[in-house]
Amino acid sequence: MKQTQSIQKIVFSVALASSIFLILPLIAHQVFEDFNWDANDFIVAWLLVFGAGLAFKLFTRNTENVSKRIAWGMAIAALLILAWMNLAVGLIGDQGNPANLYYLAVFIVFIIGSVVAGLRPQGMWRVLLITAAVQFLIPFLALFIFHPNLSLKEDLTGMLGAIGINTIFAALFLLSASLFKNSVNYMK
């Protein structure tokens, strides 16, 4: 009974925090003409923030290990920002570019790996190493499959930007992996 109440409190607090978080975009939507979110954008944003917050709270509720908490926070935040950016503008070209669907692989690797690892740090650091590798390789896979015209300045600049942003996300996953590895060493 106590466990159920605790989870209900977590869900309620995360739902409330997610709603409060979206007050800023709601105000911006009312004030700025260029801020043109529709109801679906608000719903998707709320679901992303709620899902990330709930995952963090549930995965960290039984640990006081700071490295483990930061590792979870960093991994979940990176996934949240990756999803948000990809849905909003796309990381390769624009959001309509089919190469952006390759980012589903990052989420699939992370989710399946997390389940296989049982959410334990001993396995999560390996999951995040693989997640980082998949993240880093996506723009190169897109380059190989879609053959953009790199003699055009826009295509070259766009591809270099995609490689750069993917490198940043891969670095976040690697840092999270390092923190999970540190928490394993701390437990020994």
N, C-alpha and C positions, 0 to 999 in steps of 0.2 A: 504494500500500500504506500509506504513512504517513498519507494523508488518511483512509482507512478506519479505521485504528487510532485516529486522533484523534477521529473521529465516534463510534466505539465507546466511547472513554473518556468523551466528553461524555454519551452516552446513559446509561452506567453511573453516572456521578457524579450526574446529574440524577435518575435513578431512586432512587439511594441517598438523596439529599437529600430527595426527595419522601416517601420512606418514613419517614425520621427526622422530618420535619415533622409527620407524622400520629401520632407518638407522643403528643403533647399531647392531641389529641382522644380517642385511645384511653384514656389515663389518665382524662380527664374522664368518658368513658363508663363507666368502672369505678367512679368515685367519686361522681358526682352522678346522682341519680335522674332529674332533668329532662333530662339529656343522653341522648337516646334515638336515637342513630344505629344503623341496621342495617348489614349488610354492604354493601348497595348504596350507602349514603351514603359509606362509606369508600372504595369503589371509585371512585365519581364524584369525590370530593374528590382522591384520588390522581391520577386522570387529568387533572383540571383543573390541579393543581399541577405535575405532570410535563409536561404540554403547554406550560404557560406558561414553565417553567424551560428546557425544551428549545428553545422558540422563541427565548427571550432569548439562550441560549448560542450557538445557531447563527447568529442574526442579528448578533451582536456579536463573534464570534470573530476576525474579520479587521480590526477597527478599534480604534484607540487614541483616537479622537476622543471626548472625554468627553461633549460635547453629544449626539452621536449615541447613545452608550450609555445615557445618562439618558433620552433621548427614547424609545428602544425599551423600556427598563424601565418607564417611566411608562405608555406605551400598553398594553403587555402586562399590567401590574399592574391597570390600570383595566378591561381586558377580563376578566381573571380574577375580580376582585371583582364586576363586573357579572354575570357568569355565576353565581357562587356565591350572591350575594344573590337573584338572580332565581329560582334553583332552590330556595333554602332558604325564602324567605318571600314572594317576589314583590315587585316595586317598585310595581305598581299593584294596590291591593287585596291579595289573598293570592296564593299561588303557583298557585291554580286559576283565577285571572282570565284569560280569553282575551286581554285586552289585553297581558299580559306576553309573548305570542308576538311582538309587534311588535319586541321587542328583538333578535330574530334579524336584523332589518334592519341593526342596528349591526354585527354580526359579518360579515354578507354584504358590506356596503359596505367594511369594513376588509379582509377577505380578498381580495375581487376587486380592490379598489383597490391593495392591496399587490402582487398579482401583476402588474397592469398597470404599476405604477410600477417593477417589477423590484426592489423593496425598496431602491431608491436614495433618498437624502434629498431629491433634487430633486423627486421625485414624492410621497414619503411625507408631506411637510408638507401637500400639497394633499389627500391621502387623509384625513389626520386632521382637516382643516378640514371636509370633507364628513361624516366620521364624527361630529364634534361637533354639526353641524347636525342630523343624523338623530337623535342621542341627545336633543338638546334638544327636538325636535318631537314625540317619541313621546307624552308625556302629553297634549299638545294634540290630537293625532290621536285618542287614546283618549277624551278629553273630547267631541270632535266626534262620534265614532261611537257610543259607549256611553251618552251623556247621563246621567251620574249625577245624582242629586237633590242639587244643591248647596245646597238650603235645609236639608238635614240636616247638622248639625254634623260628624258622622263622615265623611260624603262630602266635604264641603268641606275639612276638615282633612287627610284622606287625599290629596286631589288636590293641595293645596298642598305636602304632604310629597313627593309624587311629582315635582312640578315642581322643588322644592328639590334633591332627590337627583339628578335628571337634570341640573340646572344644574351641580352639582358634577362629575359625570362629564364633561359637555361641557367644563367648564373644564380638567379633566385632559387631555382630548384636544387642546384648544387649546394648552395649555402644551407638550405633546409636539410639536405641530406647530411651535410657535415654536422649540423646541430643534432640530428637524430643519432648519428654515429657517436657524437660526444655524450649524448644521454645514455647510450649503451655502455660506454666506457665508465660513466659515472655510476651506473648501477652495479658494476663488477666490484 
